[in-house]
Amino acid sequence: MTTAAIEFREVTKVYRQRWRGLEVPALTKASFSVGPGEVCAFLGPNGAGKTTSINLLMGFFFADFGEIRVMGYPPGDIRAKAQIGFLPENFAFYKYLNAERLLRFHYALAGGQAAAAEPLIADLLAKVKLTEYRKLKIGKYSRGMVQRVGLAQALLKDPQLLVLDEPTSGLDPTGRKDVRELISGLKAAGKSIFLSSHLLSEVEQVCDRVIIISKGRVVESGKMEELLGNSDRVEILVTSLPEEMRVRVTEWGGSVAAGEHGVSVVVDLGHKREFAEAVWAAGHDVLRIRPLRGSLEELYLKTVGNESGVA
């Protein structure tokens, strides 16, 4: 049986302020898993429990109830830690170090041998496109450059599991594209990636599993293609469209767009048959009927609505 990279079983965590008699539930019976080699998006509003979940799986503190396994071991187990690369959302590096010295320091902290450090560091800096800035002190880096060196730090020791909290924070569009390509390469190498981000369009391009959490509870979980494949709208390509049909489509809340190969009409599933029969009756041809794939943003808003919380 294949061991899951991350597994939460009925995990509950409550923050207590005993002197005020307050109890704030952060997670309530949260259950989910991430398989080996999967890129998993972990989504939710601010205050939903994402940071708590990441802190628990990293072993920074412990759950009140439930069970967690990371690479088959309890959180905090040295055998699990040896296989994890971690990039927190808010991190800080020594500003007087340059990128080479910083990565050399972190490699030594992770138990790496000095002889192997130099070629590895050179390769990682090339991957995050910081080679020409390797001698520049971190204090002179832009926010995006600091994020890049943070990613390089997470990749030291060739981890099997990467836990990335807002990995594209501070990056421009080119930088976000670089990170997507880096994640795709890591996935191809068989790495498991647990990714938290508010940039849903970026997440949709690289992840094959999604977990949505709201108010400390898992409200949606599954394969991306399965969750987004059940759209309630279809695209119908026709040779031409009578004006009265254009009006009807507008009344249905659909859309019409003329293209090189015909007229593309998007309508709800409930109007598919009626529209197609009306087009045929008017003497025009239906060239294609294609179910539309939903977007991650639509799924997210449908699941959590306009919920917001505190960071």
N, C-alpha and C positions, 0 to 999 in steps of 0.2 A: 504493500500500500504506500502511495506517494505521500510524503510528509508535507503539510501545508507550510508556506513561508510564515504566515501569520494566522492565528486562530483565536478568536474571542468566543467564549461560551457563557452566555447569561451574565455578563460582567456588569457589576454595579459599583459606582464610586460616588460617595457623598462627602462634600466638604463641610466641616463642622466648625463653628465658632462657639466653643463651649461657654465662654464667659458671657456671650450674648444669647445663648440658647438657640442659635440659628443652625439649620441644616439646609444645605443647598445641594440638591442632587445634580451631579454632572453627567453620569451615565446610569441608565436603568435597563438592566437585563439586555445589554447589547451583545448581539451574536453576529459574527461574520467571519469569513475566511478569505485568504489570498493564496492562490496556488503557486507552485514553483514556476518561474518564467513568466508570470503575469505582470502587466502594468496596470495597477489599480488606482483609480481616482477616489479620493476620500473627500467628500463634499458636504457642506452644510453652512448655515448662517453663522455669524459671529456668536459665540456663546453656546453653540450646539453640542460641544463635547469633543471636538476634533483634537485640540491641544491636549486635553486630558487623556484621550485614547493614545496619542503618540507618546506622552510621558509614561503611560502604563506599559506600553509594549517595549519601551526603551529601558524599563526597570528603574526609572527615577523615583517613582513611588508605587504603591501597591493597591490593588483593588480591594474593596470591602467584601465583595462576594463574586463568585464566578471563577472561571479558569482562563488563563491566557497561555498560549504557546507561541514561541518565536523560533523558527527553524527547528521545531521539535523540542525546545527546551523552555523552562520557565523564564520570564523576563528577568534580566540582570545576570543570568547564568553566563559565566565567562565563555562557554562554548557558543552561546548565541551572540554575544558581543563581538566575538572574533569574526563573525560573518556579516556584520552590519556596518554600512556606511550611512552617516546621519548628517543631514543639513537642516538645522532648525530655522524657523522663520526669522527670529531675532538673534543674531550672533555678533560677536566682536572679536577681532584678532589684534595681536600686538602691532601697533601702528609703526613702530620703529624697525620691524622686520620687513625684508623684501619677500617676494613670493617663494623664491627658492629656499630661503632660510626658514620661512614659516612651514612649508611642506616638509622640510627635513626634520623640523622639531616635532611635528605631528606624527611623522612616520616613526620616529624614535619612541614617542609615547605609546604607539601601537605595537611596539616590540619588534619593529623592522630592523634589519641589519644595514649598517651604514654603506657597505659595499654595493648593495642593490638599490640604494636610494637615488643616486644621481640619474641613471637612465630612466627610471620610473618617473621621477619628477619632471624631467625634460619632456617625456611623452605626455604626461597629464597637462602640463602647461601648454603644449601644442594643441591638445584636444579642446581646451577651453580658450584657446587663442590669446594667450598671455605671454608667449615666448619673448616678444620684444620688450615686455614690461617686467621681466623676471627680476631685474636688479632694482626696480623702483620700489621705494618703501610703501607699505600698505596705506600709510597715512595720506599719501598723495593719490591714491586710487579713487576713481569715481564709484558711485554706488553699484553700478553694473559690474565694474571690474572686481569689486569686493565679492559680489555674488558669484562671479566666475571662479575666483580662487577658493571660495567656499565649496563649490561643486568639485573642484580638484581635490580638496581635502577629504570630501566624502568618498572619493574613489580610491584613496590610498588603501593598500592591502587587498585590493581586488575583491571587494565584498560580494557575497551572494545575494544579499538583500539591501536595497537602498531605501531609506526613509527620507523623503524630501518634502519639506514644509515650505510652500511658496517658492519653488526653485527659480522661477522667472521674475521674481520681485526685483524691480529696479533696472530690468533689461529693456533695451529698445527692441523694435521688431526684428532686427537682424540677430540680436542676442537671443531672443526667444526662439527663432528658427534654429540657431545653433544648438540650443538646449533640446529642442525636439529631435534633432538629428542624433544628438548624443544619446538620448533616451532610447531611440529606435535601435541604435547600435548595441546598447547594453541589453535590450530585449532580445536581439538576435543572438547575443552571446549567452542567453539563458538566465539572465539575472532577473530577480523579482524586484519590482519597484512599487512602493507605496507612496502615492503622490497626493498632497493636499494643495489645492489652489482655488482661487476665486476666478481665474481666467478660463471660463468654461469652453470657449472655442479652442483654446490651446489644448486643454485636457482631452477634448473629443478627438483630436487628431492623433494622440499617442497612446491612449489607454484602451484596454480591451475588457476591463471590468470597472464597474462603478458602485460605490457605496455612498448613500446619502443619509446623513444623520441630522435629526432635528430634535431639539429639547432633550438631548441625551438618549434618544432612542433611534435605532436603525429603522428608517421608514421606506427605504428602497435598496435593493441589492441584486446584482446579477451581471451577466455578460452585456457589454455595451450594445452589441449588434441585436440582442434579443430585446433589450429595453427600448431601443430607438427604432426598431423595425416595425413596430405596430402603430403606425400613424393612421389617423382617421381621415386623411385626405389623399386624393389621387391626382396625378397629372394625366390629362387626356390630350393627345396630339391629333389635330384634325386638319384636313386640307384647307378648309376655309370655314368662316363662321358668320351666319346671318346676323343682322343687327339686332333682331328681336332676341336671339340667343345670348348675345352679349349683355343685353339688359337683364335677362333672366339670371345669368351667372353673377352679375353684380348684386342683384337682389338676394341671391343665396350666400353672399359674402365671399364669393370666389374671385379669381383673378384671370385676366386674359393678357397674353403677350404674343405678339407676332414675331416669328423667327424665320430663318432661312428655309427651313424644311416644312413649314406649316404654322398653324396657330396653336399655342400651348395654353390649355385651360386647366386651372386647378380648382377642384370642387371637393366638398365633403363626400365621403363614401356613400352616404344616403342618397346623393343626387347623381351618382355615377350612371346607373342604368337609365334613368329618365333623360339625362343629358345625351348619352350615346344614341338612344332611340330617336330623340328629336333631331339630332344631326343627320342620322341615316334617313329619316323621313323627309328631311329637307333636300336630300340628294347629294349630301357630302359624305366623305369617307373619314372613318376613324382609323388613324395610322398606328396609334399606340395607346395603351392604357397602362400606367405604371404607378404602383403604390409609392407614396412619398415617405422617405425615411424621416423620422422625427429628429429634432436637434436636442442636444444635451441641455441647452438652456430651457427649451420647452418642458422637458421632463423635470428639470429642477424646479421651475416655477410652478408647475402643476403639483409637485410633491410638497414643497414647503411654502408655496404662495409668497406673500410679501413679508413673511416672518423676518424679523431682525432681532439682534440681541446685542449685548455688550461684548467688547473684545476681551 
